Amino acid sequence: MNFTLSNSTALIGLACLLTSSVALAADRPVTMADIENLERQLAELKARFMTQNSEPKAAAPVAKSTPQNDPVKPPTEPSTTLQTYATIRPTFGVINQDDASNWDVRDALSHAGIKVTHEFMPGWQAELHGEWGIDLANEGNFGKSRRAYTALGTPYGRFGIGKQRPAQYLFIAEYVDIFNHASSPFAYDPESIFFVDNLVTYRYELGPMTFIAAGQFNGDKGDNQTDLFNTGLSYDNAGLHAAITYQQNDVYDNEQHIGENQLWSGALAYQFTSRFYAAMAYQDKDYQRVGALDSRQGHTFDLSLAYQLAKHYKLKTGYFDFDDGYGSHDPLNQSFDGYNVTLEWLPTPPLRVHLEYLNKSFDNQVDMDSISIGFRYDYKQEWQFD
């Protein structure tokens, strides 16, 4: 006969009962109550024995699947994103200059664009981007290009060809460019770059660090080689932006090479709280001219501050200083400094209404100031395709 663990337990219990009964008999005579008690214990032991043998045995544990046993996942499906957008930014105000006041409707760089990105395999993405200005100050004309390029994103960096933003704007000017004005940033604006055509760019991101190198190749104008070179490195983390850039470009006068410009620039921006933002940008510009007769040294400085007054109101202010390197009494001098103050009302995310005061003090020209009001309405729509 085969004995299980339950059988053995039952027999051991029975032996214990018999032993206790014998011990009891040795001390005193066995009574009818002792017999009834023994029968009751035997019945309970039998019932327990039957219950244990009727329970099903526990199933063997199932081994966890290992990665090599998992089914192979299909490759990621190619995906395409189509984005269309537009922003309309009319302004109306008065400009006071040379004892005259001029009222005018102006435009604060209204534009519209389309952008398509297509991820055709993991880590590889094709990009098409076109953007054109809308000049509300001149009959609402549409068509002057701002961006027109195609780019290829790879695990080794992003390569782009066409009219694009250079590192000089992306790393330096963009962080102080927070105002509702076509000339902002005010010191950066007069002799610095915003969009560059015939541009070849390379961009690589590694954690919080971003590197950009760009060159303009406009063979039928100016130099037969590179007309402009711009590179920079930025650090972005936890609301902090810090960047440094270098730019070199050739300068021509009626196809005659007259020298070059060199710029070393730096920018620092920080979102102190959800309500307070500050940024500053500086450029040291070296105007190198053939023969060194007209060579000079200039700079630009922009400081921008923004503070959220209430849920729908924001206060922005800035200080700027532009020096083109000419003497204060030189008739070619166009240096200036100044400040501006803007109050914004944002009743809904796409709409911005602003009131701005702007003041410019020139070294060798007539000072000016202006007061303007304006609207900015932004539209954006995005579609995903597999």
C-alpha positions as CSV (number, residue, x, y, z in Angstrom):
1,M,0.0,0.0,0.0
2,N,1.3,3.5,-0.9
3,F,1.1,6.0,2.0
4,T,0.8,9.7,1.3
5,L,1.7,12.5,3.7
6,S,-2.0,12.7,4.7
7,N,-2.2,8.9,5.5
8,S,0.9,9.2,7.7
9,T,-0.6,12.1,9.6
10,A,-3.8,10.2,10.2
11,L,-2.0,7.1,11.5
12,I,0.2,9.2,13.8
13,G,-2.9,10.9,15.2
14,L,-4.5,7.5,15.8
15,A,-1.5,6.2,17.6
16,C,-1.4,9.2,19.8
17,L,-5.1,8.6,20.7
18,L,-4.5,5.0,21.5
19,T,-1.4,5.8,23.6
20,S,-3.3,8.4,25.6
21,S,-6.1,5.9,26.2
22,V,-3.7,3.2,27.4
23,A,-2.1,5.7,29.8
24,L,-5.5,6.7,31.0
25,A,-6.4,3.0,31.6
26,A,-3.2,2.5,33.6
27,D,-4.2,5.3,36.0
28,R,-7.9,4.5,36.4
29,P,-10.7,2.3,35.0
30,V,-12.1,3.2,31.6
31,T,-15.5,4.7,31.7
32,M,-18.3,5.0,29.1
33,A,-17.5,8.8,28.8
34,D,-13.9,7.9,27.9
35,I,-15.1,5.6,25.1
36,E,-17.5,8.2,23.7
37,N,-14.8,10.9,23.7
38,L,-12.4,8.5,21.9
39,E,-15.0,7.7,19.3
40,R,-15.7,11.5,18.7
41,Q,-11.9,12.2,18.2
42,L,-11.7,9.2,15.8
43,A,-14.6,10.5,13.8
44,E,-13.1,14.0,13.5
45,L,-9.7,12.5,12.4
46,K,-11.5,10.4,9.8
47,A,-13.3,13.4,8.4
48,R,-10.1,15.4,8.2
49,F,-8.4,12.6,6.4
50,M,-11.1,12.3,3.8
51,T,-11.1,16.1,3.2
52,Q,-7.3,16.2,2.6
53,N,-7.5,13.3,0.1
54,S,-10.4,14.9,-1.8
55,E,-8.5,18.3,-2.5
56,P,-6.9,18.6,-5.9
57,K,-3.1,18.8,-6.0
58,A,-1.6,22.2,-6.7
59,A,-0.6,22.8,-10.3
60,A,3.1,23.1,-11.0
61,P,4.3,26.7,-11.4
62,V,4.4,28.0,-14.9
63,A,7.8,29.2,-16.0
64,K,8.0,32.9,-16.9
65,S,8.6,33.6,-20.6
66,T,12.0,34.9,-21.4
67,P,12.7,37.6,-24.0
68,Q,13.9,35.1,-26.5
69,N,10.6,33.2,-26.2
70,D,8.5,36.4,-26.8
71,P,7.0,36.8,-30.3
72,V,8.9,39.1,-32.6
73,K,7.3,42.5,-32.8
74,P,6.7,43.9,-36.2
75,P,8.8,46.9,-37.4
76,T,7.4,50.4,-36.7
77,E,5.1,51.5,-39.4
78,P,6.2,54.6,-41.4
79,S,4.4,57.7,-40.1
80,T,3.8,61.2,-41.6
81,T,2.8,64.4,-39.8
82,L,1.3,67.3,-41.7
83,Q,1.2,70.7,-40.0
84,T,-0.3,73.9,-41.3
85,Y,-0.1,77.2,-39.4
86,A,-0.6,80.9,-39.7
87,T,-0.2,84.0,-37.5
88,I,-1.7,87.4,-38.3
89,R,-0.2,90.4,-36.4
90,P,-1.6,93.8,-37.4
91,T,-0.6,96.9,-35.3
92,F,-1.9,100.4,-35.3
93,G,-0.1,103.3,-33.7
94,V,1.6,106.7,-33.8
95,I,5.3,107.4,-34.4
96,N,6.7,110.7,-33.0
97,Q,10.0,111.8,-34.7
98,D,11.4,115.1,-35.7
99,D,8.5,117.1,-34.3
100,A,6.0,115.1,-36.5
101,S,3.5,112.4,-35.7
102,N,2.5,109.7,-38.2
103,W,-0.4,107.3,-37.7
104,D,-0.1,104.1,-39.5
105,V,-1.3,100.5,-39.7
106,R,1.8,98.2,-39.7
107,D,2.6,94.5,-39.6
108,A,4.5,92.6,-36.9
109,L,5.7,89.8,-39.2
110,S,2.5,87.9,-40.1
111,H,3.2,84.7,-41.9
112,A,1.8,81.3,-42.8
113,G,3.5,77.9,-43.4
114,I,3.3,74.2,-44.0
115,K,5.6,71.5,-42.5
116,V,5.7,67.8,-43.3
117,T,7.7,65.2,-41.4
118,H,7.9,61.6,-42.4
119,E,9.6,58.9,-40.3
120,F,10.4,56.1,-42.7
121,M,12.3,54.0,-40.2
122,P,13.4,54.2,-36.6
123,G,15.7,57.2,-36.1
124,W,15.3,58.4,-39.7
125,Q,13.0,61.3,-40.7
126,A,12.5,63.4,-43.8
127,E,11.3,67.0,-43.3
128,L,9.8,69.6,-45.7
129,H,9.2,73.2,-44.5
130,G,7.9,76.2,-46.3
131,E,6.9,79.5,-44.7
132,W,5.9,82.8,-46.4
133,G,5.3,86.3,-45.0
134,I,2.0,88.2,-45.1
135,D,2.6,92.0,-45.3
136,L,-0.5,93.6,-43.8
137,A,1.1,97.0,-44.1
138,N,1.1,96.8,-47.9
139,E,-2.2,95.5,-49.2
140,G,-1.8,92.2,-47.3
141,N,0.5,90.8,-50.0
142,F,1.5,87.2,-49.6
143,G,4.6,85.5,-50.9
144,K,8.0,86.7,-49.5
145,S,9.7,83.5,-48.3
146,R,10.9,83.1,-44.8
147,R,11.8,79.4,-44.9
148,A,12.0,76.9,-47.7
149,Y,14.1,73.8,-47.1
150,T,14.2,70.0,-46.9
151,A,16.0,68.2,-44.1
152,L,17.0,64.7,-43.2
153,G,17.1,63.6,-39.6
154,T,19.3,60.6,-38.8
155,P,20.8,59.0,-35.6
156,Y,24.0,60.9,-36.5
157,G,22.4,64.4,-36.7
158,R,20.1,66.5,-38.9
159,F,21.1,67.8,-42.3
160,G,19.2,70.6,-44.0
161,I,19.4,72.5,-47.3
162,G,17.6,75.6,-48.2
163,K,16.4,78.9,-46.6
164,Q,16.5,78.3,-42.8
165,R,17.1,79.9,-39.4
166,P,20.8,80.0,-38.6
167,A,22.4,79.3,-35.2
168,Q,22.8,83.0,-34.7
169,Y,19.1,83.5,-34.4
170,L,18.1,80.1,-32.8
171,F,20.7,80.3,-30.0
172,I,21.0,84.1,-29.5
173,A,18.1,86.2,-30.7
174,E,15.2,83.9,-30.2
175,Y,15.3,84.1,-26.4
176,V,15.1,87.9,-26.3
177,D,12.6,88.1,-29.2
178,I,9.5,88.2,-27.1
179,F,7.9,91.5,-28.2
180,N,5.1,92.2,-30.7
181,H,7.3,94.2,-33.1
182,A,8.9,93.6,-36.5
183,S,12.2,95.1,-35.4
184,S,12.6,92.9,-32.3
185,P,15.1,92.2,-30.8
186,F,15.8,95.9,-31.3
187,A,19.6,95.9,-30.9
188,Y,20.1,92.6,-32.7
189,D,17.9,93.6,-35.6
190,P,19.9,96.3,-37.6
191,E,22.8,94.2,-38.8
192,S,22.2,90.6,-37.8
193,I,20.7,87.6,-39.6
194,F,17.2,86.1,-39.2
195,F,16.8,83.8,-42.2
196,V,19.5,82.8,-44.6
197,D,19.0,81.4,-48.1
198,N,21.3,79.0,-49.9
199,L,22.1,77.5,-46.4
200,V,23.4,74.1,-45.6
201,T,23.0,73.1,-41.9
202,Y,24.0,70.4,-39.5
203,R,22.4,69.9,-36.1
204,Y,23.3,67.4,-33.4
205,E,21.7,67.0,-30.0
206,L,23.2,65.1,-27.1
207,G,21.2,65.4,-23.9
208,P,20.9,69.0,-22.9
209,M,23.6,70.1,-25.4
210,T,22.9,71.1,-29.0
211,F,25.5,71.9,-31.7
212,I,24.7,73.6,-35.0
213,A,27.0,74.4,-37.9
214,A,25.7,76.3,-41.0
215,G,27.3,77.6,-44.2
216,Q,25.9,79.8,-47.0
217,F,26.9,78.7,-50.5
218,N,25.7,81.3,-53.0
219,G,28.0,80.7,-55.9
220,D,26.7,83.3,-58.4
221,K,27.1,86.1,-55.9
222,G,30.1,87.1,-53.9
223,D,32.6,84.5,-53.0
224,N,32.7,81.3,-55.1
225,Q,33.2,79.3,-51.9
226,T,31.4,80.0,-48.5
227,D,29.7,83.4,-48.2
228,L,28.8,82.9,-44.5
229,F,29.7,80.5,-41.8
230,N,27.8,80.3,-38.5
231,T,28.2,77.8,-35.7
232,G,27.2,77.5,-32.1
233,L,26.7,75.4,-29.0
234,S,23.8,75.6,-26.5
235,Y,22.9,74.1,-23.2
236,D,19.2,73.8,-22.2
237,N,18.0,72.2,-19.0
238,A,15.4,72.9,-16.3
239,G,14.4,76.4,-17.6
240,L,18.0,77.5,-18.3
241,H,19.4,78.4,-21.7
242,A,23.1,79.3,-22.2
243,A,24.7,79.5,-25.6
244,I,27.8,80.8,-27.5
245,T,28.1,81.3,-31.3
246,Y,30.6,82.4,-33.9
247,Q,29.7,84.0,-37.3
248,Q,31.9,85.0,-40.2
249,N,30.6,86.4,-43.5
250,D,32.1,88.2,-46.5
251,V,30.9,91.7,-47.4
252,Y,30.5,93.0,-51.0
253,D,29.8,96.3,-52.7
254,N,28.5,95.8,-56.2
255,E,30.2,92.4,-56.5
256,Q,33.5,93.8,-55.1
257,H,34.8,92.2,-52.0
258,I,35.4,94.9,-49.4
259,G,36.0,92.8,-46.2
260,E,34.2,90.6,-43.8
261,N,32.3,90.7,-40.5
262,Q,33.1,88.5,-37.5
263,L,30.8,88.0,-34.5
264,W,31.3,86.3,-31.2
265,S,28.0,86.1,-29.3
266,G,26.5,84.8,-26.1
267,A,23.0,84.4,-24.6
268,L,21.6,83.6,-21.2
269,A,18.0,83.0,-20.4
270,Y,16.2,81.6,-17.3
271,Q,12.6,80.8,-16.4
272,F,12.9,81.8,-12.7
273,T,9.3,80.8,-11.9
274,S,6.1,80.1,-13.9
275,R,5.5,83.8,-13.8
276,F,8.9,85.4,-14.3
277,Y,11.3,85.1,-17.3
278,A,14.5,86.9,-18.1
279,A,16.9,86.8,-21.0
280,M,19.9,88.7,-22.4
281,A,22.0,88.5,-25.6
282,Y,25.3,90.1,-26.5
283,Q,27.2,90.3,-29.8
284,D,30.7,91.6,-30.3
285,K,31.0,92.5,-33.9
286,D,34.3,93.2,-35.8
287,Y,33.9,95.0,-39.1
288,Q,37.0,94.1,-41.0
289,R,37.5,96.1,-44.2
290,V,40.1,95.9,-46.9
291,G,42.9,98.4,-46.2
292,A,41.7,98.7,-42.6
293,L,40.6,102.3,-43.3
294,D,37.0,101.6,-42.5
295,S,37.5,98.8,-40.0
296,R,35.6,99.3,-36.7
297,Q,34.3,97.5,-33.6
298,G,30.6,97.4,-32.6
299,H,28.2,95.5,-30.4
300,T,24.6,94.7,-29.7
301,F,22.9,94.1,-26.3
302,D,19.3,93.1,-25.6
303,L,17.7,92.5,-22.3
304,S,14.1,91.1,-22.1
305,L,11.9,90.5,-19.1
306,A,8.4,89.1,-18.8
307,Y,6.2,88.9,-15.8
308,Q,2.7,87.3,-15.5
309,L,0.6,89.8,-13.7
310,A,-2.6,87.7,-13.6
311,K,-4.1,84.8,-15.4
312,H,-4.8,86.8,-18.6
313,Y,-2.3,89.6,-18.3
314,K,1.5,89.8,-18.8
315,L,3.9,92.7,-18.6
316,K,7.0,92.7,-20.8
317,T,9.9,95.2,-20.8
318,G,13.3,95.4,-22.5
319,Y,16.4,97.5,-22.7
320,F,18.6,97.5,-25.8
321,D,21.9,99.1,-27.0
322,F,23.2,99.0,-30.6
323,D,26.7,100.3,-31.5
324,D,27.8,100.2,-35.2
325,G,31.4,101.3,-34.4
326,Y,31.3,104.7,-36.0
327,G,32.2,107.8,-33.9
328,S,29.4,109.7,-32.3
329,H,29.7,112.6,-34.8
330,D,30.3,110.5,-37.9
331,P,27.5,111.1,-40.4
332,L,27.3,107.3,-41.0
333,N,26.7,106.7,-37.3
334,Q,23.3,104.9,-36.6
335,S,24.0,103.8,-33.1
336,F,21.1,104.0,-30.5
337,D,19.8,102.7,-27.2
338,G,16.4,102.6,-25.7
339,Y,13.7,100.7,-24.0
340,N,10.1,99.4,-24.4
341,V,7.2,98.4,-22.2
342,T,4.4,96.2,-23.3
343,L,1.2,95.1,-21.6
344,E,-0.5,92.0,-23.0
345,W,-4.0,90.7,-22.6
346,L,-4.4,87.0,-23.4
347,P,-8.2,86.2,-23.2
348,T,-7.7,82.9,-25.0
349,P,-4.6,81.0,-26.0
350,P,-4.6,81.8,-29.7
351,L,-5.3,85.5,-29.2
352,R,-2.9,88.2,-27.9
353,V,-3.8,91.9,-27.6
354,H,-1.0,94.3,-26.7
355,L,-0.3,97.9,-25.9
356,E,3.4,99.0,-26.4
357,Y,5.5,102.0,-25.7
358,L,8.9,102.2,-27.5
359,N,11.7,104.8,-27.2
360,K,14.9,105.0,-29.2
361,S,17.7,107.6,-28.5
362,F,20.2,107.9,-31.4
363,D,23.8,109.2,-31.1
364,N,23.7,111.2,-34.3
365,Q,20.1,111.1,-35.5
366,V,16.7,112.3,-34.4
367,D,15.2,110.4,-31.5
368,M,11.9,108.7,-31.8
369,D,9.1,107.1,-29.7
370,S,5.9,105.3,-30.6
371,I,2.7,104.0,-29.0
372,S,0.9,101.1,-30.7
373,I,-1.8,98.6,-30.1
374,G,-2.1,95.4,-31.9
375,F,-3.6,91.9,-32.3
376,R,-1.9,88.6,-32.8
377,Y,-4.0,85.5,-33.7
378,D,-2.3,82.2,-34.1
379,Y,-3.7,79.2,-36.0
380,K,-2.2,75.7,-36.1
381,Q,-3.6,72.3,-37.3
382,E,-1.9,69.0,-37.3
383,W,-2.7,65.6,-38.9
384,Q,-1.1,62.2,-38.4
385,F,-0.9,59.5,-41.1
386,D,0.4,55.9,-41.1
